[in-house]
Every structure is written in structure tokens, then in C-alpha cells.
């Protein structure tokens, strides 16, 4: 099962992926993102992904080519970013900034 939560601020579009990024669901994520506003900065939060298959990796690489930055805070999600050479969201201060589901731009966990 895959859960996708998207939110946006004035200039940032965020997709939070939770669960398993596999097969048909991965293709649906690709379609969802490509139908979104291409002029906005794209952030993909993969912290809550539990598994990514080959097609899911292909979709994440596709999002990378679109200019997405990735938010990863677990060992698995960080490993996925390292293996696929995905750019992480730049850190500012003591926490990683994200538009997050609430779009507040504050460090996660605060």
C-alpha cells in the first residue's frame, strides 16, 4: 500500500510518500507529479517509505531529473537516496526544512 500526501505553498510543491513504492502505484506517482505545476520547487519526502522496488527506484530517479530534492530521515530512506544519488533538501540551522503536509516550512518535529 502507498499513501501520497501532497501540499503546496506559494513556490514549493511537496509530495510525502508513505508505505511501498512499487509497480502500478509508482507509475501513478509519476503521473501525479508530471500533472503538477512544473514551475514550483519540488520536494519529495520519502522518510516513511518502507520498500522501493525497481520501478519505484526508476520513478524516484525520474523525479530527480525533474529537479526534485528529497527529504529522508530514516536509515532506509537515506540509503535509497545514497544508492540513487538523490539530492537531499538543504539543511538550515539544526533541522531539515520541509514544506511538509502543513506547509509551515519549520524543521520537522517542531
C-alpha positions in Angstrom: 0.0 0.0 0.0 1.2 3.5 -0.8 -0.1 6.7 0.7 0.6 10.0 -1.1 0.1 13.3 0.6 0.7 16.5 -1.4 0.7 20.1 -0.3 1.9 23.3 -1.7 2.9 26.8 -0.7 3.4 29.7 -3.0 6.5 28.2 -4.6 7.0 24.7 -3.1 5.2 21.6 -4.1 5.6 18.7 -1.6 4.8 15.0 -2.0 5.1 12.8 1.0 5.2 9.1 0.2 4.4 6.5 2.8 4.5 2.7 2.5 5.6 0.7 -0.5 6.6 2.5 -3.8 6.1 -0.4 -6.2 4.6 -1.3 -9.6 1.5 0.5 -10.6 1.5 2.8 -7.6 4.9 4.1 -8.5 3.6 4.8 -12.0 0.7 6.7 -10.5 3.1 8.9 -8.5 5.0 9.7 -11.8 1.7 10.7 -13.4 0.6 12.7 -10.4 3.8 14.7 -10.3 4.0 15.3 -14.0 0.5 16.7 -14.0 1.5 19.2 -11.3 2.8 22.7 -11.7 6.3 22.3 -13.2 7.4 25.8 -12.2 7.3 25.1 -8.5 10.2 23.7 -6.4 9.6 20.0 -5.9 10.2 18.3 -2.6 9.6 14.6 -2.1 9.5 13.3 1.4 10.4 9.6 1.4 11.1 9.3 5.1 8.1 6.9 5.6 8.8 4.6 2.7 9.3 1.0 3.8 10.1 -0.5 0.4 11.0 0.6 -3.1 11.1 -1.9 -6.0 13.0 -1.4 -9.3 10.1 0.6 -10.8 9.9 2.7 -7.7 13.6 3.5 -8.0 13.0 4.4 -11.6 10.3 6.9 -10.6 12.5 8.4 -7.9 15.3 8.8 -10.5 12.8 10.4 -12.8 11.8 12.9 -10.1 15.5 13.7 -9.6 15.8 14.5 -13.3 12.8 16.9 -12.8 14.9 18.7 -10.2 13.3 17.3 -7.0 15.0 17.4 -3.7 14.3 14.6 -1.2 13.6 14.6 2.5 14.9 11.4 4.1 15.3 10.9 7.9 15.4 7.1 8.3 18.2 4.7 7.6 16.3 3.1 4.8 15.3 6.4 3.1 18.8 7.7 3.4 20.1 4.5 1.9 17.7 4.9 -1.1 18.9 8.5 -1.6 22.6 7.4 -1.5 22.1 4.5 -3.9 20.2 6.6 -6.4 22.2 9.8 -5.9 19.1 11.8 -4.9 19.7 15.4 -3.7 18.6 15.9 -0.2 16.7 19.0 0.9 19.4 21.5 2.1 19.7 21.7 5.9 19.3 25.1 7.6 20.1 25.6 11.2 19.6 22.5 13.4 16.7 20.8 11.4 15.9 19.9 7.9 13.4 22.3 6.4 10.4 21.0 4.5 7.2 22.4 3.3 5.6 19.3 4.9 2.0 18.4 4.9 1.1 21.6 6.8 3.3 23.8 4.6 4.8 25.7 7.5 8.4 25.4 6.5 9.6 24.7 10.0 12.0 22.0 11.0 10.3 18.6 11.3 9.4 17.6 14.8 8.8 21.2 15.9 
